[in-house]
Amino acid sequence: MSKNQIFGLERNVFFTGLTSFFTDTSIKLIYSVMPLFLLSIGASKTAISLIEGIAESTASLLKAFSGYWSDKIGKNKPFMLIGYGITALVTPLYSLAGKPVQVLFIRFAERIGKGIRTAPRDSLISGSVQNNEAGKNFGFHKAMDNSGAIIGPLTAFLLLTLFPLSYKHIFLIATIPALLGVLTITLFIKEAKARKSENQQTFRFKQLPRKFYYFLVIIFVFTLGNSADALLLVKTAETGIDKSYVPFVYMIFNTVSVFFAIPAGKLSDRIGREKLIMVGFLVYAVVYYLFGRFNHIGIFMLLFVMYGFYSALTDGTQKALVSDLVSKELKGTSFGLYHAILGVTLLPASLIAGTLYDKVNANAPFYFGSAMAFAACLLMVVFVIYNRKSKLIRDH
């Protein structure tokens, strides 16, 4: 094993994963109780969806900009420091919020941090990968990310049941791992970018391949039905279980995702990304249909297991596919566009889901999400057929 590797992974990949572990512990510690906190201060289901949608969508525009700019100047680490630093600074402000609109402003500021850091972070991982192992490395990062998403809800569950602490105390405790994430970047992560002189050409959209844009269309269709997980937690709470157990149920999803993320990434390196993404979309369609069909905590716990399996199959694999589709000098830009599509689409997705929940019934947003996932799966089939035909034409 190379001295530049830790557990068979490049040092940058390992420590970027550790950074995401700390930060996601903080974020999911907050996120697992946020829907209940918002309901306690008078927010409707539509308001809960819109807070998430507005924060994600508006800040997501920064993802495209930060990705392009990191390519332009040949640096990733400064964007990561600023982005993770903003999250650490605004996290304790949740403890001061008393109205839904105040949560919106804080959430918006925190998502600005994510908008700045996400594309350069994925570009750094891609630039650090050796030997065509993008699937394994993005799978590791997803596993670390979701490991934090296990510890966060588990900590929230323990703080609510054993002590019990208020939501505002939980928000203050969440600041600690966020600060550890910033410290990890500062001490251990090094640049993995091309030199600035190699990135001076003005970017034009035609520089990216057509199949990359077609993949973005598929992501748009899927995300339109992929409303915030907050509604899953709200519907789980409405089964009548003790509210303190909601973070524990959410932890099931993240635990399964961690368990399968690295094997799924390695499998995508061997058999192709597209197959795993199609299966993931189908699993999602089934899970959301059953969330709409039933209202029983036992069934929901099983569905959260399946939901974690979907996450393991798709999240890291989609990023690995983006890495495969574009050239090295445009990876930051392409990841920026990818994350921007994800974020921008969350606003209409959240508005649709929240309106369906409040105005139609509690099942409607899940049926809609199921239909969109199935449509995205069909589009992935067309994507695979198109790529095979293009390859045959080139070979002849």
C-alpha positions in Angstrom: 0.0 0.0 0.0 1.3 3.5 -0.9 2.2 5.8 1.9 -0.2 8.2 0.2 -3.1 5.8 0.9 -5.1 5.0 4.0 -7.0 1.7 4.1 -6.4 1.4 0.3 -7.8 4.9 -0.4 -6.0 8.1 -1.5 -5.4 10.4 1.5 -7.6 13.1 0.0 -10.5 10.7 -0.5 -10.2 9.4 3.1 -10.1 12.8 4.7 -12.7 14.3 2.5 -14.9 11.4 3.7 -14.0 12.1 7.3 -14.9 15.8 6.8 -18.3 14.7 5.4 -18.8 12.3 8.3 -18.4 15.1 10.8 -20.5 17.6 8.9 -23.3 15.2 8.2 -23.4 14.2 11.8 -24.1 17.8 12.6 -26.6 18.4 9.8 -28.5 15.2 10.3 -28.6 15.7 14.1 -30.5 18.9 13.2 -32.4 17.5 10.2 -33.8 14.5 12.1 -35.7 16.7 14.6 -36.3 19.8 12.3 -39.7 18.7 11.0 -41.0 18.2 14.5 -39.4 21.5 15.7 -41.1 23.3 12.8 -44.5 21.7 13.6 -44.0 22.8 17.2 -43.6 26.5 16.2 -46.6 26.5 13.9 -45.3 25.4 10.4 -47.6 23.6 8.0 -46.5 20.7 5.8 -46.4 23.0 2.8 -44.2 25.4 4.8 -41.8 22.6 5.8 -41.5 21.5 2.2 -40.9 25.1 1.0 -38.3 25.8 3.6 -36.3 22.9 2.3 -37.0 23.6 -1.3 -36.2 27.3 -1.2 -33.0 26.8 0.7 -31.7 24.0 -1.5 -32.8 25.6 -4.8 -31.5 29.1 -4.4 -28.2 28.1 -2.9 -27.7 25.4 -5.5 -27.0 28.0 -8.2 -23.7 28.5 -6.3 -22.8 24.9 -7.0 -22.5 25.6 -10.7 -20.5 28.8 -10.1 -18.2 27.3 -7.5 -17.5 24.2 -9.7 -16.7 26.4 -12.8 -14.5 28.8 -10.7 -12.6 25.9 -9.1 -11.8 24.7 -12.6 -10.8 28.2 -13.6 -8.3 28.9 -10.8 -7.2 25.3 -10.4 -8.0 25.0 -6.7 -10.6 23.1 -4.7 -9.6 23.4 -1.1 -10.4 27.1 -0.6 -14.0 26.5 -1.7 -14.3 23.5 0.7 -12.9 25.6 3.6 -15.4 28.5 3.0 -18.3 26.2 2.4 -17.9 23.9 5.4 -16.9 27.0 7.5 -20.2 28.7 6.8 -22.1 25.6 7.9 -20.2 25.5 11.1 -20.8 29.2 11.8 -24.5 29.2 11.2 -25.4 25.9 12.9 -25.7 27.4 16.5 -28.1 30.0 15.2 -30.9 27.4 14.9 -31.1 27.6 18.7 -32.3 31.2 18.5 -35.1 30.5 16.0 -38.7 30.9 17.2 -40.5 31.3 13.8 -40.5 29.3 10.6 -39.3 32.2 8.6 -36.2 32.5 10.9 -35.4 28.8 10.2 -35.7 29.5 6.5 -33.1 32.2 6.7 -30.7 30.1 8.7 -31.3 27.1 6.5 -30.7 29.3 3.4 -27.3 30.5 4.8 -26.3 26.9 5.7 -27.2 25.7 2.1 -25.0 28.5 0.7 -22.1 26.8 2.4 -23.1 23.6 0.7 -23.5 25.3 -2.6 -19.9 26.6 -2.4 -18.2 23.4 -1.3 -20.1 20.5 -3.0 -18.8 20.6 -6.7 -15.2 21.4 -5.7 -15.3 18.6 -3.2 -16.5 16.1 -5.7 -14.0 17.4 -8.2 -11.2 16.9 -5.6 -12.3 13.3 -5.1 -12.4 12.7 -8.8 -9.0 14.3 -9.3 -7.5 12.1 -6.6 -8.8 8.8 -7.9 -6.4 6.3 -9.4 -6.8 3.2 -11.5 -10.4 3.8 -12.7 -11.9 3.3 -9.3 -14.3 6.2 -9.2 -17.2 4.0 -8.1 -15.3 2.6 -5.1 -14.1 6.1 -4.0 -17.4 7.8 -4.4 -19.0 4.9 -2.7 -16.6 5.3 0.2 -17.5 9.0 0.4 -21.2 8.2 0.4 -20.6 5.6 3.2 -18.8 8.2 5.3 -21.5 10.8 4.6 -24.2 8.4 5.7 -22.2 7.2 8.7 -22.6 10.7 9.9 -26.2 10.5 9.0 -26.4 7.5 11.4 -24.6 9.1 14.3 -26.6 12.3 14.0 -30.1 10.9 14.3 -28.9 8.3 16.9 -27.5 11.2 19.0 -30.8 13.1 18.6 -32.7 10.0 19.7 -30.5 9.6 22.8 -30.6 13.3 23.7 -34.4 13.3 23.5 -35.1 10.1 25.4 -32.4 9.8 28.0 -31.9 13.4 29.2 -34.2 14.7 27.7 -33.0 18.0 26.1 -34.9 20.6 24.1 -34.6 21.0 20.4 -32.6 24.2 20.9 -30.0 22.4 23.1 -29.6 19.8 20.3 -28.9 22.5 17.8 -26.1 23.8 20.0 -24.5 20.4 20.4 -24.6 19.9 16.6 -22.0 22.7 16.3 -19.2 20.5 17.7 -18.9 18.0 14.8 -19.3 20.8 12.2 -16.2 22.5 13.6 -14.3 19.2 13.5 -15.1 18.9 9.8 -13.5 22.3 9.1 -10.4 21.3 11.2 -10.0 18.1 9.1 -9.9 20.1 5.8 -7.4 22.6 7.2 -4.9 20.0 8.5 -5.1 17.0 6.2 -6.5 17.8 2.7 -4.3 18.8 -0.2 -5.0 20.2 -3.6 -5.7 17.7 -6.5 -6.3 20.1 -9.3 -4.8 20.9 -12.7 -2.5 23.9 -12.7 -4.2 27.3 -13.3 -2.5 27.7 -16.6 -4.4 24.6 -17.9 -7.8 26.1 -17.1 -7.7 29.5 -18.8 -10.0 28.7 -21.7 -13.5 30.2 -21.4 -16.1 27.5 -20.8 -18.7 26.9 -23.4 -21.6 24.5 -22.9 -20.8 22.6 -26.1 -17.5 21.5 -24.5 -19.5 19.0 -22.4 -20.8 15.9 -24.3 -24.4 15.6 -25.3 -24.9 12.4 -23.2 -24.0 14.4 -20.1 -26.8 16.8 -20.8 -29.2 13.9 -21.5 -28.3 12.5 -18.1 -29.1 15.8 -16.5 -32.6 15.7 -18.0 -33.1 12.3 -16.4 -31.9 13.7 -13.0 -34.4 16.6 -13.4 -37.3 14.2 -14.1 -36.4 12.0 -11.1 -35.8 14.9 -8.7 -39.1 16.5 -9.6 -40.7 13.6 -7.6 -38.0 13.4 -5.0 -39.4 15.7 -2.3 -37.5 16.4 0.9 -37.1 13.5 3.3 -38.9 15.8 5.9 -42.2 14.6 4.5 -41.2 10.9 5.1 -40.5 11.9 8.7 -43.8 13.8 9.0 -45.8 10.8 7.7 -43.9 8.5 10.0 -44.8 10.7 13.0 -48.4 10.6 12.0 -48.6 6.9 12.6 -48.8 7.7 16.3 -45.3 6.7 17.5 -43.6 8.7 20.2 -42.0 11.7 18.5 -38.6 11.0 20.1 -38.4 7.7 18.0 -38.7 9.5 14.6 -34.9 10.2 14.5 -34.3 6.5 15.3 -36.5 5.4 12.3 -34.6 7.8 10.0 -31.3 6.3 11.2 -32.4 2.9 9.7 -32.3 4.4 6.3 -28.8 5.8 6.7 -27.5 2.6 8.3 -28.6 0.5 5.3 -27.1 3.1 2.9 -23.7 2.9 4.6 -23.7 -0.9 4.6 -24.3 -1.1 0.8 -22.6 2.1 -0.4 -19.1 0.8 -1.0 -20.1 -2.6 -2.4 -22.5 -0.8 -4.8 -19.7 1.5 -5.9 -17.4 -1.4 -6.6 -20.1 -3.2 -8.4 -20.7 -0.1 -10.6 -17.0 -0.2 -11.5 -17.4 -3.7 -12.8 -20.8 -3.9 -14.5 -21.5 -0.2 -15.3 -23.2 2.7 -13.5 -26.4 2.8 -15.6 -27.6 -0.6 -14.4 -27.4 0.3 -10.7 -29.0 3.6 -11.3 -32.0 2.0 -13.1 -32.4 -0.6 -10.3 -32.2 2.3 -7.7 -34.9 4.3 -9.5 -37.2 1.2 -9.5 -36.6 0.6 -5.8 -37.4 4.2 -5.1 -40.7 4.0 -7.2 -41.8 0.9 -5.1 -40.8 2.6 -1.8 -42.7 5.8 -2.5 -45.8 3.9 -3.8 -45.9 1.9 -0.6 -45.5 5.0 1.5 -48.6 6.3 -0.1 -50.5 3.0 0.1 -49.9 2.3 3.8 -49.8 4.1 7.1 -48.3 1.6 9.5 -45.0 2.0 11.4 -43.9 -1.6 10.9 -44.3 -1.3 7.1 -42.6 2.1 7.2 -39.5 0.7 9.0 -39.2 -1.9 6.2 -39.6 0.8 3.6 -36.8 2.9 5.2 -34.6 -0.2 4.8 -35.4 -0.3 1.1 -35.0 3.5 0.9 -31.4 3.1 2.2 -30.8 0.5 -0.4 -31.9 2.9 -3.1 -29.6 5.6 -1.7 -26.6 3.2 -1.8 -27.3 2.2 -5.4 -27.7 5.7 -6.8 -26.0 8.6 -4.9 -22.4 7.7 -5.3 -23.0 5.9 -8.6 -24.5 9.0 -10.2 -21.4 11.0 -9.3 -19.1 8.3 -10.6 -21.1 8.4 -13.9 -20.7 12.2 -14.2 -16.9 11.6 -13.6 -16.9 9.1 -16.4 -18.8 11.3 -18.9 -16.5 14.4 -18.8 -12.9 15.3 -19.2 -10.6 16.0 -16.3 -10.3 19.8 -16.8 -14.1 20.2 -16.7 -15.0 18.0 -13.8 -15.6 20.9 -11.4 -17.9 22.6 -13.9 -19.8 19.3 -14.7 -20.3 18.5 -11.0 -21.5 22.0 -10.4 -24.1 21.7 -13.2 -25.2 18.3 -11.8 -25.7 19.6 -8.3 -27.3 22.7 -9.6 -30.0 20.6 -11.4 -30.5 18.6 -8.2 -30.9 21.7 -6.1 -33.0 23.9 -8.4 -35.5 21.1 -9.1 -36.1 20.7 -5.3 -38.0 23.9 -5.2 -40.8 22.8 -7.6 -40.6 19.3 -6.2 -41.1 20.5 -2.6 -43.9 22.9 -3.7 -45.7 20.1 -5.5 -45.2 17.6 -2.7 -46.3 20.0 0.1 -49.3 21.2 -1.8 -50.4 17.6 -2.6 -49.9 16.7 1.1 -52.0 19.7 2.4 -54.6 20.1 -0.4 -55.2 16.6 -1.7 -54.2 14.0 0.9 -51.1 12.5 2.7 -50.7 9.8 0.1 -50.7 11.9 -3.1 -47.1 13.2 -3.0 -45.7 9.7 -2.6 -47.7 8.4 -5.6 -46.4 11.4 -7.6 -42.8 10.6 -6.6 -43.2 7.0 -7.5 -44.4 7.9 -11.0 -41.5 10.3 -11.6 -39.0 7.7 -10.5 -40.5 5.1 -12.9 -40.4 7.7 -15.7 -36.7 8.4 -14.9 -35.9 4.6 -15.1 -37.4 4.4 -18.6 -35.3 7.4 -19.7 -32.2 5.6 -18.3 -33.1 2.7 -20.6 -33.1 5.0 -23.6 -29.8 6.5 -22.3 -28.2 3.1 -22.4 -29.5 2.3 -25.8 -28.4 5.6 -27.2 -24.8 5.2 -25.8 -24.6 1.6 -27.3 -25.6 2.8 -30.7 -23.2 5.7 -30.6 -20.4 3.3 -29.6 -21.2 0.9 -32.5 -21.2 3.8 -35.0 -17.7 5.0 -33.7 -16.3 1.4 -33.8 -17.4 1.1 -37.5 
